Amino acid sequence: MKTFLYIALLGLVCACSTTKKITAPPEVTTAETPVVIKKDSVPIETAPIITVTEDITTVNAQAEEMITEPEEVDIPNPIITETVNHDSFNDLLKVYVSPAGNVDYNGFKSNWGKLRNYIKLLGEQTPTDAWSQEEKLAYWMNAYNAMTIDLILRHYPLESIKDIKNPWDQRFWKLEDSWYNLNQIEHDILRKMGDARIHFGINCASFSCPPLLNEAFTAASVDDQLDKLAREFINNSSRNTITAERVEVSKIFSWFAKDFKTEGSLIDYLNKYTTTPISPSAKVRYKTYDWTLNK
């Protein structure tokens, strides 16, 4: 029996070996077969995990050190050039005009040549469009005041500028190629510059006029100079009387009312400079003008 089973099994094996067909896989030449590495067959080394921790307080402190407050930088005022040197006129004003604006005409007459040389200097170059507003204001107000003094000296001694026939129409001064009078400088040039404070800067050689400044105007200082003159004149009780409900002021505020009302009423303008606040409904009257020479 065992022999029979052994023979049968042997025959079955032989039959299988003769009938089974083995087909070889086709050869692939266009691409390489990727190599798969099994996780279990090859050990993979991993980089150690480094944990970085930092004290938040330290980081914040470092950040605060890096963020600093911006430094305050002083921005210099723009440089205002001075085309004409007004020093010689300034020297004369310092010597012959008191801080109150009283003029020593005898002293001026003793140094008349220096005054005329200054006017001649002005005549060498008149303002152009390239000049700044400040340069123009300083030039023309100095010219007006120097010419007014020269006009008085031409007729001195006298008691009033009105003793001269048509004083503001006298055309004695040549600047470059043109002859000028005081009316022309005031009305055709200075008033058209749009700054009513010029009426406190130019002087008509009279007591009721705003006092003559005892220094020359300069481009660098003219704005401060005019502000100072405006405050001093408006608050000068011998020229203007001001209360909250009633004002009695110089006639220049009537003669040149248009100049003082460009941004409101006359009271609005006065309130910019007066130390006594004036009511908008205050009554306004004008003082009699004293044309006595300012000596």
C-alpha positions in Angstrom: 0.0 0.0 0.0 2.8 2.4 0.9 4.5 1.5 -2.4 1.3 2.4 -4.3 1.0 5.8 -2.7 4.6 6.7 -3.3 4.2 5.8 -7.0 1.1 7.9 -7.4 2.6 10.9 -5.8 5.7 10.7 -8.0 3.6 10.5 -11.1 1.6 13.6 -10.0 4.8 15.6 -9.6 6.1 14.7 -12.9 2.8 15.7 -14.6 2.9 19.1 -13.1 6.5 19.7 -14.1 5.7 18.9 -17.7 2.5 21.0 -18.1 3.4 24.3 -16.3 4.6 27.1 -18.6 6.8 29.9 -17.2 6.8 33.2 -19.0 9.7 35.6 -18.4 8.7 39.2 -17.8 9.4 41.6 -20.6 12.6 43.6 -20.5 12.1 47.2 -19.6 14.6 49.6 -21.1 12.9 53.0 -20.9 12.9 53.6 -17.2 14.6 52.3 -14.1 12.5 50.5 -11.6 12.5 52.6 -8.4 14.1 50.9 -5.5 11.8 50.6 -2.5 13.5 50.5 0.8 11.4 48.9 3.4 11.4 50.6 6.7 12.0 47.4 8.5 15.0 46.3 6.4 17.2 49.5 6.5 17.7 51.5 9.6 17.0 55.3 9.0 18.9 57.7 11.2 16.9 60.8 12.1 18.5 64.1 13.1 18.1 64.9 16.7 15.4 67.5 17.4 16.8 70.6 19.0 14.4 72.7 20.9 15.4 76.4 21.3 13.8 78.3 24.1 14.5 81.9 25.0 13.5 84.0 27.9 10.7 86.2 26.6 11.8 88.9 29.0 15.2 88.9 27.5 13.9 89.1 23.9 11.6 92.0 24.8 14.5 93.9 26.5 16.6 93.4 23.4 13.8 94.6 21.2 13.3 97.7 23.3 17.0 98.5 23.0 16.7 98.2 19.2 13.6 100.5 19.0 14.7 103.9 20.2 12.8 107.2 20.2 13.6 109.5 17.3 15.9 112.3 18.2 14.6 115.8 18.0 16.3 117.7 15.3 16.3 121.4 15.2 15.4 122.6 11.7 17.1 125.8 11.0 15.2 128.8 9.7 15.7 129.3 6.0 18.6 131.6 5.3 17.3 135.0 4.2 19.8 136.7 2.0 20.4 140.5 2.1 21.1 141.9 -1.3 21.6 145.4 0.0 23.7 146.2 3.1 21.7 148.6 5.3 24.4 148.9 8.0 25.2 152.6 7.3 21.6 153.6 7.7 21.4 151.5 10.8 24.4 153.3 12.3 22.8 156.7 11.7 19.4 155.6 13.2 21.2 154.3 16.3 22.9 157.6 16.9 20.3 160.2 15.9 16.9 158.5 16.8 15.9 157.9 20.4 14.3 154.6 21.5 11.0 156.6 21.7 11.4 157.7 18.0 12.4 161.3 18.5 14.7 162.4 15.7 17.8 164.6 16.1 17.6 166.4 12.8 20.6 168.7 13.7 22.7 165.6 14.3 21.5 164.0 11.0 22.4 167.3 9.2 25.9 167.1 10.6 26.3 163.7 8.9 24.1 164.3 5.9 26.7 163.0 3.5 26.5 159.5 5.0 22.7 159.5 4.7 22.9 160.6 1.0 25.6 157.9 0.3 23.2 155.4 1.7 20.4 156.6 -0.6 22.9 156.4 -3.5 23.7 152.8 -2.5 20.0 152.0 -2.7 20.0 153.5 -6.2 22.5 151.0 -7.4 20.1 148.1 -7.3 16.3 148.1 -6.8 14.4 145.0 -5.9 13.7 142.4 -8.6 11.2 139.5 -8.7 14.0 137.2 -7.5 14.1 139.1 -4.1 12.2 137.7 -1.2 9.2 139.5 0.3 11.3 140.3 3.4 14.1 141.8 1.3 11.6 144.0 -0.6 9.9 145.2 2.6 13.2 146.0 4.2 14.5 147.8 1.1 11.5 150.0 0.4 10.7 150.9 4.1 14.3 151.9 4.6 14.2 153.9 1.4 11.0 155.7 2.4 12.4 156.6 5.9 15.8 157.7 4.6 14.2 159.8 1.9 11.8 161.4 4.4 14.7 162.4 6.6 16.5 163.7 3.6 13.4 165.7 2.6 13.3 167.3 6.1 17.0 168.2 6.0 16.5 169.9 2.6 14.1 172.3 4.2 15.4 172.4 7.8 14.7 174.1 10.1 10.9 173.8 10.0 8.1 172.8 12.4 6.1 170.4 10.3 6.6 168.4 7.1 3.5 170.2 5.9 5.5 173.4 5.8 6.9 171.8 2.6 4.8 172.2 -0.6 3.5 168.9 -1.7 6.1 167.0 0.4 5.0 163.5 -0.7 5.2 164.4 -4.4 8.7 165.8 -4.4 10.8 163.6 -6.8 14.3 164.1 -5.5 15.6 160.5 -5.4 16.9 158.4 -8.3 17.0 154.7 -7.9 18.6 153.0 -10.9 17.0 154.8 -13.9 13.9 156.1 -12.3 13.1 159.1 -10.1 10.9 158.4 -7.0 8.7 160.3 -4.6 7.3 159.2 -1.3 3.7 158.7 -2.5 5.0 156.4 -5.2 6.9 154.2 -2.8 4.0 154.0 -0.3 1.0 153.6 -2.5 2.4 152.0 -5.6 4.9 149.6 -4.0 4.5 149.0 -0.3 0.7 149.0 0.1 0.5 146.6 -2.9 2.7 144.1 -1.0 -0.4 143.3 1.2 1.0 143.8 4.7 -0.8 146.5 6.6 2.0 146.6 9.1 4.0 148.8 6.7 2.0 151.7 8.1 3.8 151.2 11.4 7.1 151.0 9.7 7.2 154.0 7.5 7.5 157.4 9.2 6.0 160.7 8.1 8.2 162.8 10.4 5.2 163.8 12.5 4.3 163.3 16.2 1.1 161.3 15.4 2.8 159.0 13.0 4.1 155.7 14.3 7.5 156.4 15.9 10.5 156.0 13.7 12.3 152.8 14.5 15.9 153.5 15.7 17.4 150.7 13.6 17.3 149.7 10.0 14.9 147.0 8.7 16.6 143.9 7.5 15.3 140.9 5.6 16.1 138.6 8.5 14.3 140.7 11.2 11.6 142.7 9.3 8.7 140.4 10.4 9.6 140.7 14.1 10.3 144.4 13.7 6.9 145.1 12.2 5.1 143.0 14.8 6.9 144.9 17.6 6.0 148.3 16.0 2.4 147.3 15.6 2.0 146.3 19.2 3.8 149.3 20.5 1.9 151.8 18.4 -1.6 150.3 19.0 -1.0 150.1 22.7 0.6 153.6 22.9 -1.9 155.7 24.9 -0.6 159.0 23.5 -1.6 157.8 20.0 -4.6 155.6 20.6 -7.1 155.3 23.5 -8.6 151.8 23.8 -11.2 150.4 26.1 -13.5 147.4 25.8 -16.5 149.4 24.6 -14.9 152.4 23.0 -11.8 153.1 20.9 -10.3 156.4 19.7 -7.5 155.6 17.4 -5.1 157.2 14.9 -6.5 158.5 11.6 -4.1 156.1 9.8 -6.8 153.5 10.6 -9.3 155.6 8.7 -7.1 156.8 5.8 -5.9 153.2 5.1 -9.0 151.4 6.3 -9.0 149.0 3.3 -5.5 147.7 4.3 -6.6 146.9 7.8 -9.9 145.1 6.9 -8.6 142.4 4.5 -9.4 139.7 7.1 -12.3 141.2 9.0 -13.2 144.5 10.7 -10.9 147.1 12.1 -11.7 145.9 15.6 -10.6 142.4 14.6 -7.3 143.8 13.4 -6.8 145.9 16.6 -7.5 142.8 18.8 -4.6 141.0 17.2 -2.2 143.4 19.0 -4.0 145.2 21.8 -3.6 144.3 25.4 -7.2 145.4 26.1 -9.7 143.1 24.4 -12.2 145.2 22.4 -15.9 144.3 22.0 -17.0 143.7 18.4 -19.7 146.2 19.1 -17.3 148.9 20.4 -17.7 152.4 19.0 -14.7 153.6 16.9 -13.6 157.3 16.7 -10.5 158.8 15.2 -8.1 161.2 16.9 -7.0 164.6 15.5 -3.7 164.1 13.7 -0.7 166.1 15.0 1.7 167.0 12.2 4.3 168.6 14.5 7.8 167.5 13.6 8.9 164.4 15.5 12.0 165.9 17.0 
